[in-house]
Amino acid sequence: MSNKDTSISFHVSGMHCASCASNIQRKLKKTKGVAEANVNYANEQATVTFNSDQTSEEDLTKAVASLGYTAHLHTDEAGDVAETERALELGSLKTKVIVSGLLSLILISSMIPGLPEILRSPWLLWLLTTPVQFWAGRRFYLGAWSGLKNLTTNMDTLVVLGTSVAYFYSVAVVIFSQQLMSAGLTTHVYFEASAAIITFVLLGKYLEIRAKAQTSSAIKELLNLQAKTAWIKQGNDWVEVPIDLVQPGDLLLVKPGQKIPVDGEVVVGETAVDESMITGESLPIAKHVGDLVVGATLNQSGSIQMKAVKVGSQTMLANIIRLVKQAQGSKPAIQALVDKISSYFVPVVIGLAVLTFVMWMWWGPEPKFLPALISMINVLIIACPCALGLATPTSLMVGIGKGAKLGILIKDAQSLETAHLVKAVVFDKTGTLTEGKPVVQTSQLFSDDKQLISNLLKAVEELSYHPLAGALVNWADEHSGSKKKLQVINFQDVSGSGVKALVNQQKVFIGNQKFLQDHKVALPQAIVKTIEQLKAKGQTVVFMSLDGQVTALFGIADGIRKSSPAVTRSLQKMGITSIMLTGDNKQTAKAIASQVGISQVLAEVLPADKEKTIRQLRGQYPVIAMVGDGINDAPALATADISIAMGGGTDAAMESAGITLLRSDISLVPTALKLSQATMRNIRQNLFWAFSYNIILIPVAMGALYPVFGILLNPVLAGAAMAFSSVSVVLNALRLKTINIK
């Protein structure tokens, strides 16, 4: 990038299919001075790198406008614009689906024998079909026109071609029915076919946009994490001010239970900070004078004063948000097989229709024009994209519905389409492979009075706010039969070390090894080996002493989910590699990995590195799935080909993911991948039928049977064949409901 090159990102209004994004991207790349352009339909964003001496932002706006879309280059609230537009589009689509659905139902009902003659009147059918064709179907005409201006075809072209031929042929039949009948030809209208096609495709588009709307709030969730205010030192007073007013160098006060407002350095006090949203570490980190703290993390125990170092767009949270945006915008597009083939299919069908007309006009029997016209229309009706258009979306809709019943929320079709190609699954540790909360894994008592130890432990730890205290209290409750309340005096919580108190005239110390040593409590040599063994397993060792003598030790760690080992075995049987990616230390990570059966471990990885690591893993595994539950996983989730969030995780993680497990059960991960495999098999079956139908019947529609058998396909049969192809595709898609994929 040269010094004069500028890179900007902006929201584009009006896109309604992936082809729209391709056309805009192609137009921008052709604009003078543009070095690179990328338009993403998923998040409706365009990123353009251009030479500011050769082109301007106004030129980019005009280039987008020339195709019928709007570029919001100067709108700060681009996210709000997109959200507002999506809400309006969903409302409009819902209305059109309901109205066109009711009209289509009336049109189809007109074919039922015994109804009053007025309901079968071609003029009435024409009247009922017209609003569906041009009001409800307007978006397809705009999409087809956009492609035509760029010399391309797309699914909109297929929809417009098929429905327009059926509609305008039917109009011709209504107006010129006498002439056609005089020529000895059977007349039939296809209004119900054009209306039904538009209604089905609109319904699919409505469901697609609604699903996309549910995945659009990830950035907003991340923004909501940051503190809204901060206590700042002004003179001799602490004043609460909006977070936007904090500047680098300001002195800030953070009380227990409050969020760290910005990135900075502790200058007064000690505390423990929950940094799980950044590092993935389940246990709070002790902070002392000189230590760095990260904005939006939670201050748990002590009051501290900190100096602001990074504010606004420079904070780590802002960097995470930027990474998520970049990852979402740069996610590789998976072009559907139908769109690829359609780019050739439409021109071929048009060519065959024209060839049919010419052949009949040249070699056909008299009167040549009407048989030539009917045969040409037969080709276009037989090749109508109804079955082709329904092949993929119907399977996806059924697959997504089946997933929801199994507890798997699939929020975009692309995830379901891509998941069957996964070769590696990257798991976050905390809250994914583990329960996400500390529990006592190991306990060793050096006193016979277990009841006394349990009672003293509970009495003291109930007064502590340290996260490990809850694990110790739970252990005491499980091992104590007494509900006697002991009186605790002189309780003191030493941040990051332990607690001490006087209970029944006994001095009780509970804390880490250094805490006991600082209070002249010697550890028996016999337990040194035990301590090392517990640390090797990734457990945090806590000691308890009474009157200077060690009476118990506890190994505390995040509990492994019971289903984790079975999940990795299931994935291995599917030929999929399991990988652990975590911010935890290597010792803890390897200990957990060995218990769940994972051999490849990537530990001590921060959010920015997680996103980079996913990209690096693509060199070894072409398609990667990421499973996580925390804010720290958001960039990696957005970067992975398939992102899977645990239902018990944070909202931002779930919103960033294409697939969310509605319950915190990772056994659903292999189930989701198997669902994708079953759905893709079903889609391939549908496409095989849709194209086989065209390959077999298009020659018949052209008149291949006429020279030998004297048979010219009636347009009624062409329409019936078209309808049958659509029904067969839908019925095959519905088979997914009965397939056992567990």
C-alpha positions in Angstrom: 0.0 0.0 0.0 1.5 3.3 -1.0 1.4 6.5 1.1 -1.5 7.8 -1.0 -3.6 4.6 -0.7 -6.6 4.9 1.6 -8.6 2.0 3.0 -12.2 2.5 4.1 -15.1 0.3 5.1 -18.7 1.3 4.6 -22.2 -0.2 4.7 -24.0 -0.9 1.5 -27.8 -0.7 1.4 -30.0 -2.7 -1.0 -28.1 -6.0 -1.4 -30.5 -9.0 -1.3 -28.3 -11.9 -2.6 -24.6 -12.9 -2.9 -24.7 -12.0 -6.6 -25.4 -8.4 -5.6 -22.2 -8.3 -3.6 -20.3 -9.8 -6.5 -21.6 -7.2 -8.9 -20.8 -4.3 -6.6 -17.4 -5.7 -6.0 -16.8 -6.1 -9.7 -17.9 -2.5 -10.4 -15.7 -1.1 -7.6 -12.7 -2.9 -8.9 -13.2 -1.4 -12.3 -13.3 2.1 -10.8 -10.2 4.1 -11.6 -7.7 4.3 -8.7 -9.2 1.3 -6.8 -6.5 -1.2 -5.9 -8.6 -3.7 -4.0 -12.3 -4.1 -3.2 -14.1 -6.7 -1.1 -17.9 -6.7 -0.7 -19.4 -9.1 1.9 -23.0 -9.9 1.6 -23.1 -11.5 5.1 -22.4 -8.2 7.0 -23.4 -5.9 4.1 -20.0 -4.2 4.3 -17.6 -3.1 1.5 -13.9 -2.6 2.1 -12.1 -0.6 -0.6 -8.4 0.4 -0.9 -7.9 3.2 -3.4 -5.5 6.0 -4.4 -6.8 9.3 -3.1 -5.1 11.2 -6.0 -7.0 9.2 -8.7 -10.4 8.7 -7.1 -12.5 10.1 -4.3 -15.1 8.8 -1.9 -17.7 10.5 -4.1 -16.6 8.4 -7.1 -17.1 5.2 -5.0 -20.5 6.3 -4.0 -21.4 6.9 -7.6 -20.1 3.5 -8.7 -22.3 1.8 -6.2 -25.3 4.0 -7.0 -24.9 3.2 -10.7 -26.0 -0.4 -9.9 -29.0 0.7 -7.8 -27.5 0.4 -4.3 -26.5 3.0 -1.7 -23.1 3.4 -0.1 -23.0 5.0 3.4 -19.5 6.3 3.4 -20.2 9.2 5.8 -22.6 7.5 8.2 -21.0 6.9 11.6 -23.9 4.8 12.7 -23.6 2.3 9.9 -24.5 -0.6 12.2 -27.7 1.1 13.1 -28.5 1.8 9.5 -28.0 -1.9 8.6 -30.2 -3.0 11.6 -32.9 -0.5 10.7 -32.9 -1.5 7.0 -33.0 -5.2 7.9 -36.0 -4.7 10.2 -37.8 -2.8 7.4 -36.9 -5.5 4.8 -38.1 -8.3 7.1 -41.4 -6.4 7.6 -41.8 -5.9 3.9 -41.0 -9.5 3.1 -43.3 -10.8 5.7 -46.2 -8.8 4.2 -45.3 -10.0 0.7 -45.1 -13.6 1.7 -48.5 -13.5 3.4 -50.2 -11.7 0.5 -48.6 -13.7 -2.3 -49.2 -16.9 -0.3 -52.9 -16.2 0.0 -53.2 -15.3 -3.7 -51.2 -18.4 -4.8 -53.5 -20.6 -2.6 -56.5 -19.1 -4.4 -54.9 -19.7 -7.8 -54.0 -23.3 -7.0 -57.5 -23.9 -5.6 -59.0 -22.8 -9.0 -57.8 -26.1 -10.5 -60.1 -28.1 -8.2 -63.1 -29.5 -10.2 -66.6 -28.4 -9.2 -65.8 -24.8 -8.2 -67.9 -21.9 -9.5 -66.9 -20.9 -13.0 -66.0 -17.4 -11.9 -63.1 -18.8 -9.9 -61.6 -20.4 -13.0 -62.0 -17.3 -15.1 -58.6 -16.6 -16.9 -59.2 -12.9 -16.4 -59.6 -13.3 -12.7 -56.5 -15.5 -12.5 -54.6 -12.8 -14.4 -55.8 -10.2 -12.0 -54.8 -12.2 -9.0 -51.3 -13.1 -10.4 -50.2 -9.7 -11.5 -49.5 -8.2 -8.0 -47.6 -11.4 -7.1 -45.5 -11.2 -10.3 -44.6 -7.5 -10.2 -45.1 -6.3 -6.6 -44.0 -9.3 -4.6 -41.4 -10.4 -7.2 -40.0 -6.9 -7.8 -36.8 -7.7 -6.0 -36.0 -10.6 -8.4 -36.4 -8.3 -11.4 -34.0 -5.8 -9.8 -31.5 -8.5 -9.1 -31.7 -9.9 -12.6 -31.3 -6.4 -14.1 -28.3 -5.7 -11.9 -26.7 -8.9 -13.2 -27.6 -8.1 -16.8 -25.9 -4.7 -16.5 -22.7 -6.5 -15.5 -23.2 -9.2 -18.1 -23.8 -12.0 -15.5 -26.6 -14.3 -14.6 -27.8 -15.5 -11.2 -30.6 -17.2 -9.4 -32.7 -14.0 -9.8 -32.3 -14.4 -13.5 -33.6 -17.9 -13.3 -36.6 -16.9 -11.2 -37.4 -13.9 -13.5 -37.0 -16.0 -16.6 -39.1 -18.9 -15.5 -42.0 -16.9 -13.9 -42.0 -14.2 -16.7 -42.3 -16.8 -19.4 -45.1 -18.6 -17.6 -46.8 -15.3 -16.8 -46.6 -13.6 -20.2 -47.4 -16.8 -22.1 -50.5 -17.1 -19.9 -51.4 -13.4 -20.6 -51.1 -14.2 -24.3 -53.4 -17.2 -23.9 -56.0 -15.0 -22.1 -55.9 -12.3 -24.8 -55.5 -14.5 -27.9 -57.3 -17.6 -26.7 -59.6 -17.6 -29.8 -56.8 -17.5 -32.3 -54.9 -20.3 -30.5 -58.1 -22.4 -30.4 -58.8 -21.7 -34.0 -55.3 -23.1 -34.8 -56.3 -26.3 -33.1 -54.1 -25.8 -30.1 -55.1 -26.5 -26.5 -54.8 -23.4 -24.4 -53.7 -23.4 -20.8 -52.6 -20.7 -18.4 -49.7 -21.0 -15.9 -50.5 -18.2 -13.6 -50.5 -20.5 -10.5 -47.0 -21.7 -11.4 -45.4 -18.2 -11.6 -47.2 -17.1 -8.4 -46.2 -20.2 -6.5 -42.6 -20.0 -7.5 -42.3 -16.4 -6.4 -44.0 -17.2 -3.1 -41.7 -20.1 -2.3 -38.5 -18.2 -3.2 -39.7 -15.1 -1.1 -40.4 -17.4 1.9 -36.8 -18.7 1.6 -35.4 -15.2 1.4 -37.4 -14.1 4.4 -36.1 -17.0 6.5 -32.5 -16.3 5.3 -32.7 -12.6 6.3 -34.3 -13.4 9.6 -31.5 -15.8 10.5 -28.9 -13.3 9.4 -30.5 -10.6 11.6 -30.0 -12.9 14.6 -26.3 -13.0 14.0 -25.8 -9.3 13.5 -25.5 -8.1 17.1 -22.1 -9.6 18.0 -20.4 -6.2 17.8 -23.1 -4.5 19.9 -22.7 -7.2 22.6 -19.0 -6.6 22.7 -19.5 -2.9 23.0 -21.9 -3.4 25.9 -19.1 -5.1 27.8 -17.1 -1.9 28.4 -17.7 0.2 31.5 -20.0 3.2 30.9 -18.4 5.4 33.5 -15.2 5.8 35.5 -14.2 7.3 38.8 -11.5 9.9 38.0 -9.3 12.0 40.4 -10.0 15.7 40.1 -8.2 17.7 42.7 -8.7 16.0 46.0 -12.0 14.4 45.0 -13.1 11.3 43.0 -15.7 12.2 40.4 -17.7 9.8 38.3 -17.5 10.7 34.6 -18.5 9.1 31.2 -15.9 6.7 29.9 -15.4 8.8 26.8 -13.8 11.6 29.0 -11.0 9.4 30.3 -7.6 10.4 28.8 -4.2 8.6 29.0 -2.5 9.5 32.3 -5.7 10.0 34.3 -5.8 8.5 37.8 -8.8 6.2 38.2 -10.4 4.5 41.2 -11.9 1.0 40.8 -13.9 -0.5 43.6 -14.7 -4.2 44.2 -17.3 -5.5 41.9 -16.7 -2.8 39.3 -15.4 -3.2 35.8 -11.9 -1.9 35.0 -12.8 1.1 32.8 -9.8 1.2 30.5 -6.4 -0.5 30.0 -3.9 0.8 32.6 -1.5 0.2 35.4 -2.1 -0.4 39.1 -0.5 2.4 41.1 -2.1 1.9 44.6 -3.6 -1.2 46.2 -4.0 -4.9 45.5 -6.8 -7.0 44.2 -7.9 -10.1 42.2 -9.3 -9.5 38.7 -11.4 -11.9 36.7 -9.8 -11.8 33.2 -11.6 -14.8 31.8 -13.1 -12.7 29.0 -9.6 -11.9 27.8 -7.4 -14.9 28.6 -9.8 -17.7 29.1 -8.2 -18.3 32.6 -11.0 -19.5 34.9 -9.3 -18.3 38.1 -8.9 -14.6 39.0 -5.5 -13.0 38.6 -3.8 -11.2 41.6 -2.9 -7.6 40.7 -0.3 -5.6 42.6 1.3 -2.2 42.1 2.9 -2.0 38.7 0.7 -4.7 37.2 -1.3 -4.1 34.0 -5.1 -4.4 34.0 -7.4 -4.7 31.0 -10.5 -2.6 30.4 -13.9 -4.4 30.8 -12.4 -7.1 33.1 -14.0 -7.5 36.6 -12.3 -6.2 39.8 -13.4 -8.8 42.4 -11.8 -8.2 45.8 -9.9 -5.0 46.6 -10.1 -1.3 45.8 -7.3 -0.1 43.5 -6.1 3.1 41.9 -4.9 2.8 38.4 -3.3 5.1 35.7 -5.1 5.1 32.4 -2.7 3.9 29.6 -4.9 3.0 26.6 -8.3 4.5 26.1 -11.0 4.4 23.4 -10.0 2.6 20.2 -6.6 1.6 21.7 -8.0 -0.7 24.4 -7.8 -4.5 24.2 -11.6 -4.7 24.0 -11.6 -2.3 21.1 -8.9 -4.4 19.4 -11.1 -7.5 19.9 -14.0 -5.7 18.3 -11.8 -4.7 15.4 -10.6 -8.3 15.0 -14.2 -9.6 14.9 -15.1 -7.1 12.2 -12.1 -8.0 10.1 -12.7 -11.7 10.6 -16.3 -11.4 9.6 -15.5 -9.4 6.6 -12.7 -11.6 5.4 -14.4 -14.9 5.9 -14.0 -16.9 2.7 -17.3 -17.1 0.8 -18.6 -20.6 0.0 -20.2 -20.3 -3.4 -23.1 -22.6 -3.7 -23.0 -25.3 -6.4 -26.3 -24.1 -7.8 -25.0 -20.6 -8.4 -21.9 -21.9 -10.2 -24.0 -24.1 -12.5 -26.7 -21.5 -12.9 -24.2 -19.1 -14.5 -23.9 -21.6 -17.4 -27.4 -23.1 -17.1 -29.4 -19.9 -17.9 -27.5 -19.0 -21.1 -27.7 -22.6 -22.3 -31.5 -22.8 -21.7 -32.0 -19.5 -23.5 -29.9 -20.8 -26.4 -31.8 -24.0 -26.6 -35.1 -22.2 -26.5 -34.0 -20.0 -29.4 -32.6 -23.0 -31.3 -35.9 -24.8 -30.8 -37.8 -21.9 -32.3 -35.5 -21.7 -35.3 -35.5 -25.4 -35.9 -39.3 -25.5 -35.9 -39.5 -22.5 -38.2 -37.1 -24.1 -40.6 -38.2 -27.7 -40.6 -41.5 -27.8 -38.8 -44.9 -28.5 -40.4 -47.4 -25.8 -41.2 -48.5 -23.6 -39.5 -44.9 -23.2 -38.4 -45.1 -20.3 -36.1 -47.4 -21.6 -33.4 -45.6 -25.0 -33.0 -42.3 -23.2 -32.9 -43.6 -20.8 -30.2 -45.2 -23.5 -28.2 -42.0 -25.6 -28.3 -39.9 -22.7 -27.3 -42.2 -22.0 -24.3 -42.1 -25.7 -23.5 -38.3 -25.5 -23.2 -38.5 -22.5 -20.9 -41.3 -24.0 -18.7 -39.6 -27.4 -18.5 -36.3 -25.6 -17.5 -38.1 -23.3 -15.1 -35.8 -23.0 -12.0 -38.4 -24.0 -9.5 -36.8 -27.4 -8.7 -33.4 -26.0 -9.1 -34.2 -23.1 -6.8 -35.8 -25.3 -4.2 -33.2 -28.0 -4.2 -30.8 -26.3 -1.7 -33.1 -24.1 0.4 -35.6 -26.8 1.2 -32.9 -29.2 2.5 -31.3 -26.4 4.5 -34.6 -25.4 6.0 -35.4 -29.0 7.1 -31.9 -29.5 8.3 -31.9 -26.3 10.3 -35.3 -27.3 11.8 -34.0 -30.7 12.7 -31.0 -29.2 14.4 -33.2 -26.9 16.5 -35.1 -30.0 17.8 -31.8 -31.6 18.7 -30.7 -28.5 20.6 -28.4 -27.1 17.8 -29.2 -23.6 16.6 -27.9 -23.0 13.1 -28.0 -19.3 12.5 -26.7 -19.2 8.9 -27.0 -21.7 6.0 -23.4 -21.3 5.1 -22.3 -23.0 8.4 -24.6 -26.0 7.7 -23.3 -26.2 4.1 -19.6 -26.1 5.2 -19.6 -28.1 8.4 -19.4 -31.5 6.5 -16.0 -30.5 5.2 -14.5 -30.0 8.7 -11.1 -31.7 9.3 -10.2 -30.2 12.6 -12.2 -29.0 15.6 -10.5 -26.4 17.9 -11.9 -26.4 21.4 -11.6 -23.6 24.0 -10.8 -25.1 27.4 -12.7 -23.1 30.1 -16.4 -23.6 29.9 -16.2 -25.8 26.8 -14.2 -28.9 27.6 -14.5 -28.0 31.3 -17.4 -26.9 33.5 -16.1 -23.4 33.8 -16.1 -23.3 37.6 -13.5 -24.4 40.2 -14.2 -27.5 42.3 -12.1 -29.5 44.8 -10.6 -32.3 42.8 -8.2 -33.7 45.6 -8.3 -33.5 49.4 -5.8 -34.8 51.9 -6.4 -34.4 55.7 -3.6 -34.7 58.3 -6.0 -34.9 61.3 -8.5 -37.5 62.4 -11.1 -34.9 63.2 -12.7 -34.5 59.8 -15.8 -32.9 61.3 -13.8 -30.1 62.9 -11.8 -29.4 59.8 -15.0 -29.2 57.7 -16.7 -26.8 60.2 -13.7 -24.5 60.5 -13.1 -24.5 56.7 -16.7 -23.5 56.0 -16.9 -20.9 58.8 -13.9 -19.0 57.5 -14.3 -19.4 53.8 -17.9 -18.3 53.9 -16.6 -14.8 54.7 -14.2 -14.8 51.7 -15.0 -13.4 48.3 -12.2 -15.3 46.6 -13.5 -17.5 43.7 -11.8 -20.6 45.3 -13.7 -20.0 48.5 -16.9 -21.3 47.0 -15.2 -24.6 46.0 -13.9 -25.0 49.5 -17.3 -24.2 51.1 -19.0 -26.8 48.8 -16.5 -29.4 49.8 -17.1 -28.6 53.5 -20.8 -29.0 53.0 -20.4 -32.4 51.4 -18.1 -33.7 54.2 -19.8 -32.2 57.2 -22.8 -33.6 59.0 -22.9 -30.7 61.5 -24.8 -27.4 60.9 -23.3 -25.8 63.9 -22.4 -22.1 63.3 -19.0 -21.2 64.6 -18.1 -17.7 65.7 -15.2 -16.2 63.6 -13.3 -13.1 64.8 -10.3 -11.2 63.5 -11.1 -12.3 59.9 -8.6 -10.9 57.4 -8.5 -11.5 53.6 -5.0 -11.1 52.2 -5.5 -10.4 48.5 -4.0 -13.0 46.2 -2.7 -15.1 49.1 -5.2 -16.4 51.6 -7.4 -15.7 54.6 -6.8 -15.9 58.4 -9.1 -15.8 61.4 -9.5 -16.8 65.0 -12.2 -19.5 65.6 -12.8 -21.0 69.0 -9.4 -19.6 70.1 -7.7 -21.4 67.3 -5.6 -19.6 64.7 -6.9 -20.7 61.2 -4.8 -20.0 58.1 -6.1 -21.0 54.6 -4.1 -20.1 51.5 -1.3 -20.9 49.2 2.2 -22.2 50.1 3.8 -18.7 50.3 1.0 -17.5 52.6 1.7 -20.2 55.1 5.4 -19.7 54.9 5.0 -16.0 55.5 3.2 -16.9 58.7 5.9 -19.3 59.8 3.9 -22.5 59.1 6.2 -25.3 58.0 5.0 -27.8 55.4 5.7 -31.4 56.1 8.4 -32.8 53.8 6.2 -35.8 53.1 3.6 -33.8 51.2 6.1 -32.0 48.9 5.8 -34.8 46.3 2.0 -34.7 46.5 2.1 -30.9 45.9 4.1 -31.4 42.7 1.8 -34.1 41.5 -1.3 -31.9 42.0 0.4 -29.0 40.2 1.3 -31.4 37.3 -2.4 -32.2 37.0 -3.1 -28.5 36.7 -4.6 -28.2 40.2 -4.3 -25.1 42.4 -3.0 -26.3 45.8 -4.6 -24.6 48.9 -3.4 -25.4 52.5 -5.2 -25.2 55.8 -3.4 -24.9 59.2 -4.6 -24.8 62.8 -2.4 -23.2 65.4 0.7 -23.4 63.2 0.2 -27.0 62.0 -0.9 -28.0 58.5 -4.1 -30.0 58.8 -5.3 -30.3 55.2 -4.5 -29.6 51.6 -6.9 -29.3 48.7 -6.3 -29.5 44.9 -8.7 -27.2 43.1 -9.3 -27.1 39.4 -11.9 -26.5 36.8 -14.0 -29.7 36.5 -13.9 -31.6 33.1 -17.3 -32.1 31.4 -18.3 -35.8 31.6 -19.0 -35.8 27.9 -15.6 -34.4 26.8 -13.6 -37.7 26.4 -16.5 -39.3 24.4 -16.7 -36.3 22.1 -13.0 -36.4 21.1 -13.4 -40.2 20.5 -16.4 -39.6 18.3 -14.6 -37.0 16.3 -11.6 -39.3 15.9 -13.9 -42.0 14.4 -15.1 -39.4 11.9 -11.6 -38.7 10.9 -11.5 -35.2 12.6 -8.6 -33.9 14.7 -9.4 -32.3 18.1 -7.2 -29.4 19.1 -7.2 -27.4 22.4 -6.7 -23.6 22.2 -6.6 -21.7 25.5 -5.2 -18.8 27.4 -4.4 -21.0 30.4 -0.8 -22.0 31.3 0.7 -24.9 29.5 0.8 -27.2 32.5 -2.9 -26.8 33.2 -3.8 -27.1 29.6 -1.8 -30.3 29.0 -3.2 -31.9 32.2 -6.8 -31.2 31.0 -6.0 -32.3 27.4 -4.6 -35.7 28.6 -7.8 -36.4 30.5 -10.1 -35.7 27.5 -7.9 -37.4 24.9 -6.5 -34.4 23.0 -2.9 -34.6 21.9 -2.5 -31.2 20.1 -2.5 -28.3 22.7 -2.0 -24.6 22.1 -1.7 -22.8 25.4 -1.1 -19.3 26.8 -2.7 -17.8 23.6 -4.2 -14.3 23.8 -7.2 -13.2 21.8 -5.3 -11.7 18.9 -3.1 -14.7 18.8 -6.1 -17.0 18.8 -7.4 -15.4 15.6 -3.9 -15.7 14.0 -3.5 -19.3 15.2 -6.8 -20.3 13.4 -5.4 -18.8 10.2 -2.2 -20.7 10.6 -4.0 -24.0 11.3 -5.7 -23.6 7.9 -2.3 -24.5 6.3 -2.7 -28.0 7.9 -6.5 -28.3 8.0 -8.4 -26.7 5.0 -11.7 -26.4 7.0 -11.6 -25.7 10.7 -14.4 -25.5 13.3 -14.0 -23.5 16.5 -15.9 -24.3 19.7 -15.9 -21.7 22.5 -18.0 -19.8 25.0 -16.2 -16.6 26.0 -15.7 -13.1 24.8 -12.0 -14.0 24.3 -13.1 -16.6 21.7 -15.0 -14.1 19.6 -12.2 -13.3 17.1 -11.3 -17.0 16.7 -15.0 -17.9 16.3 -15.4 -15.3 13.6 -12.3 -16.4 11.8 -13.0 -20.1 11.8 -14.8 -21.7 8.8 -17.4 -23.0 11.3 -18.0 -21.3 14.6 -19.8 -23.2 17.4 -20.7 -21.5 20.7 -21.8 -23.2 23.9 -25.3 -22.2 25.0 -24.1 -21.4 28.5 -21.5 -19.0 27.3 -21.6 -15.2 26.7 -24.1 -13.6 24.4 -21.3 -12.1 22.3 -19.7 -15.5 21.7 -23.1 -17.0 20.7 -24.0 -14.1 18.4 -20.6 -14.4 16.7 -21.1 -18.1 16.0 -22.9 -19.6 13.1 -23.9 -22.6 15.3 -25.0 -22.4 18.9 -25.5 -25.4 21.2 -28.7 -24.5 23.0 -27.5 -26.5 26.0 -24.0 -26.6 27.3 -23.4 -30.1 26.0 -20.4 -30.6 23.7 -21.7 -34.0 22.6 -23.8 -31.9 20.2 -20.6 -30.9 18.3 -20.2 -34.2 16.4 -24.0 -34.3 16.0 -23.9 -30.9 14.3 -21.2 -32.1 11.9 -23.2 -35.3 11.2 -26.3 -33.2 10.5 -24.3 -31.2 8.0 -23.2 -34.4 6.3 -26.8 -35.7 6.1 -28.1 -32.3 4.8 -25.4 -32.1 2.1 -26.2 -35.6 0.9 -29.8 -34.6 0.6 -28.9 -31.4 -1.3 -26.8 -33.4 -3.8 -29.7 -35.8 -4.3 -32.0 -32.9 -4.9 -29.6 -31.3 -7.4 -29.1 -34.6 -9.2 -32.8 -35.0 -9.6 -33.3 -31.3 -10.6 -30.7 -31.5 -13.3 -31.5 -35.0 -14.5 -35.0 -33.9 -14.9 -33.8 -31.1 -17.2 -31.4 -33.2 -19.1 -34.1 -35.8 -19.9 -37.1 -33.5 -20.5 -35.6 -30.5 -22.3 -35.0 -32.6 -25.4 -38.6 -33.8 -25.2 -39.8 -30.2 -24.9 -37.7 -29.3 -27.9 -39.7 -31.9 -29.9 -37.3 -34.8 -30.0 -40.2 -37.3 -30.0 -42.0 -35.6 -32.9 -40.0 -37.0 -35.8 -40.4 -40.6 -34.7 -43.7 -40.7 -32.8 -45.4 -37.5 -34.0 -45.7 -36.3 -30.4 -45.4 -32.7 -29.5 -45.3 -32.0 -25.8 -48.3 -30.1 -24.6 -47.5 -27.1 -22.4 -49.9 -28.5 -19.8 -47.7 -31.6 -19.5 -44.6 -29.4 -19.4 -46.2 -27.5 -16.4 -47.1 -30.8 -14.7 -43.6 -32.1 -15.1 -42.2 -28.9 -13.7 -44.6 -29.1 -10.7 -43.7 -32.8 -10.2 -40.0 -32.0 -10.1 -40.6 -29.4 -7.4 -42.7 -31.7 -5.3 -40.2 -34.5 -5.6 -37.4 -32.2 -4.4 -39.5 -31.0 -1.4 -40.5 -34.6 -0.4 -36.9 -35.7 -0.6 -35.9 -32.8 1.6 -38.5 -33.8 4.2 -36.9 -37.2 4.6 -34.2 -35.4 6.6 -36.7 -35.3 9.5 -36.7 -39.1 9.8 -32.9 -39.6 9.5 -31.2 -40.7 12.8 -27.9 -38.8 12.9 -26.8 -39.3 16.6 
